[in-house]
Amino acid sequence: MRSRLISTLSGLLLVLCATAVAAAPGASADTGPAAVGAALKEGPVYVDPRAASQLPAADAEALAKKIKDAGKPVFVAVLPATAEFPKDDVLRSVRTRTGVTGLYAIRLGDSFGASADRAVMSRQAVGNLADSVRSGGPVDAVTELNNFVDQALPQARGKAPESWGTASGSDGGGDSAAGLIVLGSIAVVGGAGVYAVTRRNRRKKAEREREALEKLRVVVDEDITAFGEELDRLDFHPSEAGADDAMRADYAHSLDAYENAKSLMGAARRPDDVRAVTGALEDGRFSLATLAARRRGAPLPERRSPCFFDPRHGPSTTDAQWSPPAGTPRTVPVCAADAARLADGEDPAVRTVATDQGPRPYYEAGPAYGPWAGGYFGGGLLPGLLVGTMLGSMMASPAYAADFGGGDASGFGGGDYSGADFDPGDFGGGFGSDGGGGDFGGGGDFGGGGF
């Protein structure tokens, strides 16, 4: 009787083990886009068994942990270059099968590409980011994917999908139990010490924020003054001959933006509060550009970002290739004057700020200027513009996100389940060594980080 019971239990155990193996992620015989999507719903990194040598298990686990710890909707897949994964459709196909809003990066054979939903990262930012990863020439998958993820995590908006579980994983209770034991020990033994450290850290952070805000105040006051001078030079009178309601509305909007910027700066208490100030100035300058076009009888300007080199130049009129010293080329929005300078091989008229080393371009002056630039250029566009600069490197650090308003402060979504019927026009990126994306068969706006 006993031997029969043991035999029965052993048989059940074998069945359960076989079932568990069959259900384990990556164990399915299906290795097409459906398998990739199913795996990425459960975790941020998928490695096709046929490409396992490119990203060994230990490196894949470390990469997944990095993404989970950041809590961002960044998805990575390492796939073989086979007919199952056509280059011109693999990113969209994987995104569709996963059904989660996010930033997707794929190592396809020896090629690399990336795409993102606009709510997570703009098309231009994805393209610049992918170009920066590829610019150093061919590298192994471990290096390439870690470089991409390290730069992408601080830039991506939104949150990781709940299906990934906690940063420490959701595949067992041991880690959770250990975490509870540790937390309990801290509460019992070191509660008072932890509280003291927390208070001290908060004071240090508040002091850093005050110093950063004072640096910003000098630059922002200069911007507000410059905008006020533009209004004075405008020489527009609402009752002048030829003025119509549209012109008066543009002028009123510009005045409101000027007053709003002054009020917001007066109320600023943290560096990140400056975003709203420079955002108001950007809005006011666009209204001035629209008013100027109406007065000349010219076509109304397209709503574009300010000139990258100095937002005081007003809205950009075109995009141009530029690279910082020893940096990689990227596409930046520029005003007509700076576009002409670049075309003639001259240096653009860059906005400089005071530093301990003398006047420096704002993007080489330190982390405090991130909120200032973010208000002008927006969270989705700015990271791609600043890749390779000092400010861009500092913005990519967890310390910057904690101290100067990085992360998902914009409130944009990400990591939500959008289903397989998502709008491909909101998913920007692709494959292509030229960084221009490509033609993906009429799938909408799907370029920027292509193979």
MARLO-909800 format. One record per residue (C-alpha): residue number from 1; residue in one letter; y, z, x. Coordinates in Angstrom, 3 decimals, decimal comma. Layout:
BEGIN
[NUM; 'A'; [Y; Z; X]]
...
END
This chain:
BEGIN
[1; 'M'; [0,000; 0,000; 0,000]]
[2; 'R'; [2,389; 0,938; 2,781]]
[3; 'S'; [1,598; -2,201; 4,802]]
[4; 'R'; [2,136; -4,357; 1,705]]
[5; 'L'; [5,560; -2,741; 1,114]]
[6; 'I'; [6,546; -3,329; 4,739]]
[7; 'S'; [5,439; -6,949; 4,483]]
[8; 'T'; [7,463; -7,451; 1,305]]
[9; 'L'; [10,599; -5,887; 2,812]]
[10; 'S'; [10,229; -8,007; 5,939]]
[11; 'G'; [10,019; -11,140; 3,826]]
[12; 'L'; [13,141; -10,196; 1,903]]
[13; 'L'; [14,966; -9,467; 5,168]]
[14; 'L'; [14,102; -12,921; 6,518]]
[15; 'V'; [15,385; -14,548; 3,327]]
[16; 'L'; [18,637; -12,584; 3,476]]
[17; 'C'; [19,147; -13,460; 7,142]]
[18; 'A'; [18,559; -17,137; 6,463]]
[19; 'T'; [21,019; -17,036; 3,565]]
[20; 'A'; [23,660; -15,323; 5,705]]
[21; 'V'; [23,294; -17,888; 8,470]]
[22; 'A'; [23,596; -20,747; 5,986]]
[23; 'A'; [26,768; -19,222; 4,514]]
[24; 'A'; [28,409; -18,407; 7,831]]
[25; 'P'; [31,580; -20,365; 8,651]]
[26; 'G'; [30,849; -23,341; 10,866]]
[27; 'A'; [27,118; -23,206; 10,206]]
[28; 'S'; [27,155; -25,915; 7,551]]
[29; 'A'; [25,726; -29,302; 8,441]]
[30; 'D'; [28,816; -30,875; 6,858]]
[31; 'T'; [31,289; -31,352; 9,672]]
[32; 'G'; [33,821; -33,586; 7,918]]
[33; 'P'; [37,273; -32,698; 6,533]]
[34; 'A'; [35,726; -30,657; 3,723]]
[35; 'A'; [34,054; -28,347; 6,241]]
[36; 'V'; [37,286; -28,047; 8,217]]
[37; 'G'; [39,260; -27,149; 5,091]]
[38; 'A'; [36,692; -24,591; 3,964]]
[39; 'A'; [36,717; -22,920; 7,380]]
[40; 'L'; [40,515; -22,829; 7,646]]
[41; 'K'; [40,707; -21,029; 4,316]]
[42; 'E'; [38,787; -18,207; 5,973]]
[43; 'G'; [40,501; -18,189; 9,351]]
[44; 'P'; [43,237; -19,949; 11,334]]
[45; 'V'; [41,056; -21,721; 13,928]]
[46; 'Y'; [38,173; -24,158; 13,404]]
[47; 'V'; [36,180; -25,803; 16,188]]
[48; 'D'; [33,785; -28,595; 15,284]]
[49; 'P'; [30,382; -27,941; 16,920]]
[50; 'R'; [30,613; -31,325; 18,646]]
[51; 'A'; [33,919; -30,277; 20,280]]
[52; 'A'; [32,870; -26,733; 21,182]]
[53; 'S'; [33,190; -27,405; 24,915]]
[54; 'Q'; [36,929; -28,044; 24,498]]
[55; 'L'; [37,701; -24,627; 23,034]]
[56; 'P'; [34,989; -22,088; 23,884]]
[57; 'A'; [34,214; -19,368; 21,362]]
[58; 'A'; [36,038; -16,623; 23,281]]
[59; 'D'; [39,206; -18,716; 23,549]]
[60; 'A'; [38,985; -19,700; 19,892]]
[61; 'E'; [38,675; -16,061; 18,871]]
[62; 'A'; [41,653; -15,067; 21,040]]
[63; 'L'; [43,751; -17,875; 19,569]]
[64; 'A'; [42,775; -16,878; 16,029]]
[65; 'K'; [43,646; -13,255; 16,712]]
[66; 'K'; [47,064; -14,270; 18,044]]
[67; 'I'; [47,811; -16,196; 14,850]]
[68; 'K'; [46,478; -13,457; 12,573]]
[69; 'D'; [48,487; -10,795; 14,383]]
[70; 'A'; [51,646; -12,863; 13,824]]
[71; 'G'; [50,795; -13,281; 10,144]]
[72; 'K'; [52,044; -16,881; 10,002]]
[73; 'P'; [50,472; -19,877; 8,177]]
[74; 'V'; [49,515; -21,760; 11,342]]
[75; 'F'; [46,211; -23,663; 11,299]]
[76; 'V'; [44,415; -25,107; 14,341]]
[77; 'A'; [41,405; -27,444; 14,424]]
[78; 'V'; [39,547; -28,968; 17,367]]
[79; 'L'; [37,710; -32,096; 16,281]]
[80; 'P'; [35,813; -34,963; 17,882]]
[81; 'A'; [37,346; -38,439; 17,800]]
[82; 'T'; [34,848; -39,917; 15,351]]
[83; 'A'; [34,979; -42,077; 12,250]]
[84; 'E'; [34,847; -38,904; 10,134]]
[85; 'F'; [38,360; -38,063; 11,315]]
[86; 'P'; [40,507; -41,224; 11,338]]
[87; 'K'; [43,633; -40,603; 13,359]]
[88; 'D'; [45,965; -42,021; 10,740]]
[89; 'D'; [44,768; -39,678; 8,001]]
[90; 'V'; [43,117; -36,621; 9,531]]
[91; 'L'; [46,111; -34,287; 9,295]]
[92; 'R'; [46,788; -35,039; 5,657]]
[93; 'S'; [43,084; -34,938; 4,839]]
[94; 'V'; [42,603; -31,517; 6,436]]
[95; 'R'; [45,757; -30,214; 4,749]]
[96; 'T'; [44,519; -31,482; 1,386]]
[97; 'R'; [41,065; -29,945; 1,775]]
[98; 'T'; [42,500; -26,624; 2,929]]
[99; 'G'; [45,063; -26,555; 0,134]]
[100; 'V'; [47,346; -24,027; 1,831]]
[101; 'T'; [51,020; -24,525; 2,668]]
[102; 'G'; [51,412; -24,261; 6,421]]
[103; 'L'; [51,722; -25,794; 9,882]]
[104; 'Y'; [48,625; -27,720; 10,984]]
[105; 'A'; [47,756; -28,643; 14,587]]
[106; 'I'; [44,744; -30,771; 15,495]]
[107; 'R'; [43,216; -31,583; 18,848]]
[108; 'L'; [41,398; -34,852; 18,109]]
[109; 'G'; [39,342; -35,799; 21,133]]
[110; 'D'; [41,949; -35,782; 23,898]]
[111; 'S'; [44,885; -36,399; 21,524]]
[112; 'F'; [47,137; -33,834; 19,882]]
[113; 'G'; [49,090; -33,949; 16,632]]
[114; 'A'; [50,788; -31,591; 14,225]]
[115; 'S'; [52,232; -31,631; 10,711]]
[116; 'A'; [53,823; -29,077; 8,427]]
[117; 'D'; [54,938; -28,527; 4,875]]
[118; 'R'; [58,723; -28,527; 4,788]]
[119; 'A'; [58,760; -24,972; 3,447]]
[120; 'V'; [57,202; -23,882; 6,750]]
[121; 'M'; [58,861; -26,171; 9,308]]
[122; 'S'; [61,055; -29,263; 9,171]]
[123; 'R'; [59,803; -32,677; 10,211]]
[124; 'Q'; [62,165; -32,831; 13,178]]
[125; 'A'; [61,215; -29,357; 14,370]]
[126; 'V'; [57,514; -30,272; 14,235]]
[127; 'G'; [58,172; -33,467; 16,171]]
[128; 'N'; [60,209; -31,744; 18,869]]
[129; 'L'; [57,646; -28,974; 19,163]]
[130; 'A'; [54,735; -31,393; 19,491]]
[131; 'D'; [56,646; -33,483; 22,034]]
[132; 'S'; [57,383; -30,405; 24,136]]
[133; 'V'; [53,679; -29,520; 24,209]]
[134; 'R'; [52,686; -33,036; 25,275]]
[135; 'S'; [55,532; -33,583; 27,756]]
[136; 'G'; [53,776; -32,072; 30,764]]
[137; 'G'; [50,989; -34,646; 30,650]]
[138; 'P'; [47,304; -34,253; 29,745]]
[139; 'V'; [46,012; -30,688; 29,782]]
[140; 'D'; [42,878; -28,969; 28,553]]
[141; 'A'; [42,643; -27,943; 24,902]]
[142; 'V'; [42,902; -24,211; 25,666]]
[143; 'T'; [46,233; -24,633; 27,445]]
[144; 'E'; [47,614; -27,161; 24,989]]
[145; 'L'; [46,775; -25,213; 21,845]]
[146; 'N'; [48,001; -21,905; 23,235]]
[147; 'N'; [51,272; -23,519; 24,314]]
[148; 'F'; [51,716; -24,940; 20,841]]
[149; 'V'; [50,856; -21,730; 19,023]]
[150; 'D'; [53,058; -19,592; 21,289]]
[151; 'Q'; [56,073; -21,751; 20,433]]
[152; 'A'; [55,144; -22,331; 16,803]]
[153; 'L'; [54,582; -18,762; 15,643]]
[154; 'P'; [58,206; -17,572; 15,999]]
[155; 'Q'; [59,457; -20,753; 14,332]]
[156; 'A'; [57,092; -21,048; 11,374]]
[157; 'R'; [58,282; -19,632; 8,070]]
[158; 'G'; [56,101; -17,967; 5,487]]
[159; 'K'; [53,059; -15,726; 5,640]]
[160; 'A'; [49,390; -16,154; 6,394]]
[161; 'P'; [47,089; -16,660; 3,385]]
[162; 'E'; [45,487; -13,506; 2,024]]
[163; 'S'; [42,057; -15,072; 2,396]]
[164; 'W'; [42,273; -14,504; 6,160]]
[165; 'G'; [42,145; -10,766; 5,646]]
[166; 'T'; [43,859; -8,334; 8,045]]
[167; 'A'; [44,861; -9,133; 11,610]]
[168; 'S'; [41,814; -7,245; 12,855]]
[169; 'G'; [39,504; -9,320; 10,685]]
[170; 'S'; [37,734; -8,827; 7,386]]
[171; 'D'; [34,150; -9,450; 8,448]]
[172; 'G'; [33,014; -5,873; 8,601]]
[173; 'G'; [33,900; -2,290; 7,913]]
[174; 'G'; [33,481; -0,927; 11,424]]
[175; 'D'; [36,945; -1,901; 12,619]]
[176; 'S'; [38,536; -0,539; 9,462]]
[177; 'A'; [36,711; 2,746; 9,808]]
[178; 'A'; [37,724; 3,011; 13,446]]
[179; 'G'; [41,325; 2,276; 12,484]]
[180; 'L'; [41,276; 5,047; 9,896]]
[181; 'I'; [39,913; 7,501; 12,443]]
[182; 'V'; [42,631; 6,597; 14,927]]
[183; 'L'; [45,345; 6,832; 12,296]]
[184; 'G'; [44,030; 10,163; 11,167]]
[185; 'S'; [44,064; 11,468; 14,718]]
[186; 'I'; [47,645; 10,350; 15,201]]
[187; 'A'; [48,703; 12,016; 11,965]]
[188; 'V'; [47,060; 15,314; 12,857]]
[189; 'V'; [47,723; 15,531; 16,600]]
[190; 'G'; [50,812; 13,469; 17,294]]
[191; 'G'; [52,779; 13,196; 14,072]]
[192; 'A'; [55,847; 14,936; 15,417]]
[193; 'G'; [55,801; 12,905; 18,631]]
[194; 'V'; [55,481; 9,627; 16,769]]
[195; 'Y'; [58,417; 10,548; 14,562]]
[196; 'A'; [60,572; 11,352; 17,605]]
[197; 'V'; [59,671; 8,074; 19,304]]
[198; 'T'; [60,428; 6,142; 16,134]]
[199; 'R'; [63,875; 7,723; 15,828]]
[200; 'R'; [64,641; 6,991; 19,476]]
[201; 'N'; [63,555; 3,371; 19,119]]
[202; 'R'; [65,681; 2,954; 16,017]]
[203; 'R'; [68,737; 4,278; 17,854]]
[204; 'K'; [68,135; 1,882; 20,752]]
[205; 'K'; [67,714; -1,026; 18,375]]
[206; 'A'; [70,905; -0,121; 16,518]]
[207; 'E'; [72,794; 0,038; 19,829]]
[208; 'R'; [71,477; -3,385; 20,888]]
[209; 'E'; [72,495; -4,820; 17,534]]
[210; 'R'; [76,021; -3,419; 17,834]]
[211; 'E'; [76,425; -4,931; 21,300]]
[212; 'A'; [75,094; -8,274; 20,111]]
[213; 'L'; [77,389; -8,263; 17,078]]
[214; 'E'; [80,437; -7,675; 19,261]]
[215; 'K'; [79,512; -10,674; 21,406]]
[216; 'L'; [79,112; -12,764; 18,292]]
[217; 'R'; [82,370; -11,545; 16,805]]
[218; 'V'; [84,381; -13,152; 19,625]]
[219; 'V'; [82,717; -16,553; 19,132]]
[220; 'V'; [82,800; -16,464; 15,338]]
[221; 'D'; [86,467; -15,460; 15,273]]
[222; 'E'; [87,177; -18,500; 17,444]]
[223; 'D'; [85,282; -20,684; 14,974]]
[224; 'I'; [87,142; -19,266; 11,990]]
[225; 'T'; [90,468; -19,780; 13,737]]
[226; 'A'; [89,552; -23,366; 14,633]]
[227; 'F'; [88,644; -24,099; 11,024]]
[228; 'G'; [91,904; -22,607; 9,813]]
[229; 'E'; [93,782; -24,870; 12,222]]
[230; 'E'; [91,897; -27,880; 10,830]]
[231; 'L'; [93,066; -26,935; 7,346]]
[232; 'D'; [96,647; -26,705; 8,591]]
[233; 'R'; [96,456; -30,124; 10,260]]
[234; 'L'; [94,995; -31,693; 7,137]]
[235; 'D'; [98,413; -32,084; 5,519]]
[236; 'F'; [96,893; -32,451; 2,057]]
[237; 'H'; [98,763; -31,435; -1,067]]
[238; 'P'; [96,873; -31,304; -4,371]]
[239; 'S'; [99,859; -32,829; -6,166]]
[240; 'E'; [100,436; -35,663; -3,700]]
[241; 'A'; [100,339; -39,262; -4,839]]
[242; 'G'; [96,814; -40,629; -5,003]]
[243; 'A'; [95,124; -37,221; -5,146]]
[244; 'D'; [92,423; -36,970; -7,790]]
[245; 'D'; [90,232; -34,178; -9,153]]
[246; 'A'; [87,430; -34,880; -6,646]]
[247; 'M'; [89,834; -34,552; -3,720]]
[248; 'R'; [91,310; -31,353; -5,128]]
[249; 'A'; [87,805; -29,953; -5,581]]
[250; 'D'; [86,899; -30,740; -1,951]]
[251; 'Y'; [90,101; -29,119; -0,740]]
[252; 'A'; [89,575; -26,013; -2,891]]
[253; 'H'; [86,005; -25,730; -1,648]]
[254; 'S'; [87,209; -25,881; 1,960]]
[255; 'L'; [89,752; -23,110; 1,326]]
[256; 'D'; [87,118; -20,990; -0,401]]
[257; 'A'; [84,746; -21,466; 2,545]]
[258; 'Y'; [87,476; -20,356; 4,954]]
[259; 'E'; [88,211; -17,191; 2,989]]
[260; 'N'; [84,509; -16,527; 2,474]]
[261; 'A'; [83,818; -16,792; 6,201]]
[262; 'K'; [86,568; -14,277; 7,005]]
[263; 'S'; [85,319; -11,871; 4,350]]
[264; 'L'; [81,687; -12,129; 5,441]]
[265; 'M'; [82,554; -11,553; 9,104]]
[266; 'G'; [84,598; -8,521; 8,184]]
[267; 'A'; [81,599; -7,085; 6,347]]
[268; 'A'; [79,018; -7,979; 9,030]]
[269; 'R'; [77,028; -4,999; 10,306]]
[270; 'R'; [74,075; -6,686; 12,007]]
[271; 'P'; [73,763; -9,851; 14,127]]
[272; 'D'; [71,792; -11,626; 11,424]]
[273; 'D'; [74,743; -11,197; 9,017]]
[274; 'V'; [76,548; -13,853; 11,066]]
[275; 'R'; [74,253; -16,570; 9,694]]
[276; 'A'; [76,114; -16,454; 6,399]]
[277; 'V'; [79,472; -16,728; 8,184]]
[278; 'T'; [78,675; -19,855; 10,183]]
[279; 'G'; [76,841; -21,250; 7,169]]
[280; 'A'; [80,070; -20,955; 5,183]]
[281; 'L'; [82,028; -22,689; 7,964]]
[282; 'E'; [79,506; -25,529; 8,068]]
[283; 'D'; [79,837; -25,945; 4,309]]
[284; 'G'; [83,627; -25,969; 4,539]]
[285; 'R'; [83,692; -28,584; 7,288]]
[286; 'F'; [81,489; -30,887; 5,254]]
[287; 'S'; [83,937; -30,592; 2,362]]
[288; 'L'; [86,740; -31,563; 4,743]]
[289; 'A'; [84,760; -34,594; 5,892]]
[290; 'T'; [84,186; -35,597; 2,276]]
[291; 'L'; [87,867; -35,174; 1,479]]
[292; 'A'; [88,860; -37,300; 4,484]]
[293; 'A'; [86,528; -40,090; 3,324]]
[294; 'R'; [87,964; -40,015; -0,205]]
[295; 'R'; [91,518; -40,258; 1,121]]
[296; 'R'; [90,625; -43,278; 3,271]]
[297; 'G'; [88,663; -44,938; 0,480]]
[298; 'A'; [85,582; -44,899; 2,723]]
[299; 'P'; [81,959; -44,225; 1,660]]
[300; 'L'; [81,203; -40,520; 1,265]]
[301; 'P'; [79,422; -39,019; 4,292]]
[302; 'E'; [75,766; -38,089; 4,234]]
[303; 'R'; [75,089; -34,353; 4,276]]
[304; 'R'; [73,989; -33,793; 7,853]]
[305; 'S'; [73,781; -30,909; 10,298]]
[306; 'P'; [76,836; -30,185; 12,480]]
[307; 'C'; [77,112; -31,667; 15,936]]
[308; 'F'; [74,513; -29,875; 18,055]]
[309; 'F'; [76,777; -29,620; 21,084]]
[310; 'D'; [79,646; -27,945; 19,244]]
[311; 'P'; [79,610; -27,295; 15,470]]
[312; 'R'; [83,411; -27,326; 15,551]]
[313; 'H'; [83,143; -31,099; 16,002]]
[314; 'G'; [82,142; -31,256; 12,342]]
[315; 'P'; [79,148; -32,910; 10,639]]
[316; 'S'; [77,007; -35,130; 12,858]]
[317; 'T'; [77,049; -38,867; 12,275]]
[318; 'T'; [73,845; -39,876; 14,047]]
[319; 'D'; [70,894; -38,593; 16,078]]
[320; 'A'; [70,594; -39,026; 19,833]]
[321; 'Q'; [68,091; -38,292; 22,578]]
[322; 'W'; [69,076; -35,439; 24,875]]
[323; 'S'; [67,353; -33,014; 27,194]]
[324; 'P'; [68,633; -29,815; 28,810]]
[325; 'P'; [68,463; -29,514; 32,612]]
[326; 'A'; [64,790; -29,609; 33,635]]
[327; 'G'; [63,871; -29,720; 29,939]]
[328; 'T'; [62,075; -32,202; 27,715]]
[329; 'P'; [63,872; -34,856; 25,650]]
[330; 'R'; [64,421; -34,123; 21,991]]
[331; 'T'; [66,384; -35,636; 19,126]]
[332; 'V'; [69,592; -33,797; 18,256]]
[333; 'P'; [72,318; -34,448; 15,648]]
[334; 'V'; [75,596; -35,452; 17,287]]
[335; 'C'; [79,131; -36,384; 16,303]]
[336; 'A'; [80,445; -39,891; 16,977]]
[337; 'A'; [82,382; -38,792; 20,079]]
[338; 'D'; [79,386; -37,126; 21,721]]
[339; 'A'; [77,148; -40,059; 20,771]]
[340; 'A'; [79,548; -42,338; 22,654]]
[341; 'R'; [79,588; -40,001; 25,658]]
[342; 'L'; [75,798; -39,932; 25,833]]
[343; 'A'; [75,615; -43,717; 25,481]]
[344; 'D'; [78,014; -44,067; 28,429]]
[345; 'G'; [75,937; -41,697; 30,558]]
[346; 'E'; [78,499; -38,906; 30,331]]
[347; 'D'; [77,976; -35,249; 29,495]]
[348; 'P'; [78,626; -34,197; 25,893]]
[349; 'A'; [81,430; -31,762; 25,041]]
[350; 'V'; [79,290; -28,627; 24,811]]
[351; 'R'; [80,411; -25,362; 23,226]]
[352; 'T'; [80,526; -22,711; 25,924]]
[353; 'V'; [80,664; -18,932; 25,563]]
[354; 'A'; [81,557; -16,169; 27,987]]
[355; 'T'; [78,738; -14,608; 30,030]]
[356; 'D'; [78,509; -12,390; 33,106]]
[357; 'Q'; [77,988; -15,587; 35,121]]
[358; 'G'; [81,030; -17,296; 33,626]]
[359; 'P'; [81,239; -19,811; 30,751]]
[360; 'R'; [77,824; -21,178; 29,754]]
[361; 'P'; [76,555; -23,480; 26,979]]
[362; 'Y'; [75,701; -21,360; 23,956]]
[363; 'Y'; [72,035; -22,328; 24,180]]
[364; 'E'; [71,888; -20,922; 27,740]]
[365; 'A'; [73,804; -17,720; 27,056]]
[366; 'G'; [71,260; -15,297; 25,611]]
[367; 'P'; [69,537; -14,209; 22,412]]
[368; 'A'; [72,609; -12,863; 20,613]]
[369; 'Y'; [73,726; -16,387; 19,727]]
[370; 'G'; [70,612; -17,177; 17,699]]
[371; 'P'; [72,087; -16,014; 14,351]]
[372; 'W'; [75,327; -17,885; 15,111]]
[373; 'A'; [73,443; -21,141; 15,701]]
[374; 'G'; [71,011; -20,467; 12,850]]
[375; 'G'; [73,795; -20,418; 10,274]]
[376; 'Y'; [74,972; -23,827; 11,400]]
[377; 'F'; [71,643; -25,574; 11,821]]
[378; 'G'; [69,213; -23,743; 9,553]]
[379; 'G'; [65,950; -22,008; 10,452]]
[380; 'G'; [63,757; -25,098; 10,101]]
[381; 'L'; [65,792; -27,390; 12,347]]
[382; 'L'; [67,051; -25,005; 15,020]]
[383; 'P'; [63,799; -24,127; 16,850]]
[384; 'G'; [62,990; -27,757; 17,570]]
[385; 'L'; [66,482; -28,366; 18,906]]
[386; 'L'; [66,338; -25,400; 21,265]]
[387; 'V'; [62,878; -25,928; 22,781]]
[388; 'G'; [63,169; -25,554; 26,550]]
[389; 'T'; [66,536; -23,773; 26,542]]
[390; 'M'; [67,116; -20,115; 27,362]]
[391; 'L'; [68,014; -19,296; 23,780]]
[392; 'G'; [64,958; -21,156; 22,510]]
[393; 'S'; [62,677; -19,264; 24,884]]
[394; 'M'; [64,151; -15,919; 23,894]]
[395; 'M'; [63,899; -16,747; 20,194]]
[396; 'A'; [60,202; -17,343; 20,757]]
[397; 'S'; [59,617; -13,708; 21,717]]
[398; 'P'; [58,549; -10,941; 19,309]]
[399; 'A'; [61,458; -8,810; 20,605]]
[400; 'Y'; [63,965; -11,381; 19,385]]
[401; 'A'; [62,404; -11,468; 15,934]]
[402; 'A'; [62,585; -7,694; 15,731]]
[403; 'D'; [66,146; -7,325; 17,020]]
[404; 'F'; [68,047; -10,407; 15,914]]
[405; 'G'; [66,679; -11,393; 12,551]]
[406; 'G'; [63,942; -13,824; 13,535]]
[407; 'G'; [60,774; -14,390; 11,577]]
[408; 'D'; [60,773; -15,229; 7,904]]
[409; 'A'; [64,184; -13,858; 7,059]]
[410; 'S'; [65,076; -17,041; 5,293]]
[411; 'G'; [62,733; -16,275; 2,467]]
[412; 'F'; [60,957; -19,627; 2,628]]
[413; 'G'; [57,375; -19,617; 1,522]]
[414; 'G'; [54,191; -20,522; 3,310]]
[415; 'G'; [50,546; -19,607; 3,243]]
[416; 'D'; [50,327; -20,030; -0,515]]
[417; 'Y'; [47,550; -22,021; -2,167]]
[418; 'S'; [49,106; -25,229; -3,402]]
[419; 'G'; [45,873; -26,966; -4,283]]
[420; 'A'; [44,685; -30,408; -3,245]]
[421; 'D'; [47,340; -32,167; -5,329]]
[422; 'F'; [50,249; -31,141; -3,065]]
[423; 'D'; [53,129; -33,565; -2,582]]
[424; 'P'; [52,462; -35,389; 0,712]]
[425; 'G'; [56,153; -36,175; 0,914]]
[426; 'D'; [56,732; -32,503; 1,729]]
[427; 'F'; [54,227; -32,526; 4,601]]
[428; 'G'; [55,901; -33,775; 7,787]]
[429; 'G'; [54,273; -34,651; 11,071]]
[430; 'G'; [51,528; -36,845; 12,432]]
[431; 'F'; [49,931; -38,226; 15,571]]
[432; 'G'; [51,544; -40,425; 18,218]]
[433; 'S'; [52,588; -40,006; 21,814]]
[434; 'D'; [56,013; -41,316; 20,943]]
[435; 'G'; [56,640; -38,379; 18,688]]
[436; 'G'; [57,728; -40,621; 15,895]]
[437; 'G'; [54,920; -39,998; 13,513]]
[438; 'G'; [53,628; -43,217; 12,085]]
[439; 'D'; [52,703; -45,149; 9,004]]
[440; 'F'; [50,136; -43,174; 7,061]]
[441; 'G'; [49,496; -45,605; 4,267]]
[442; 'G'; [52,343; -44,790; 1,910]]
[443; 'G'; [51,820; -41,058; 1,935]]
[444; 'G'; [55,487; -40,214; 1,924]]
[445; 'D'; [57,485; -38,483; 4,623]]
[446; 'F'; [54,699; -37,675; 7,049]]
[447; 'G'; [56,024; -38,080; 10,572]]
[448; 'G'; [57,413; -36,144; 13,457]]
[449; 'G'; [54,600; -34,577; 15,428]]
[450; 'G'; [52,175; -37,466; 15,627]]
[451; 'F'; [49,379; -38,293; 18,001]]
END
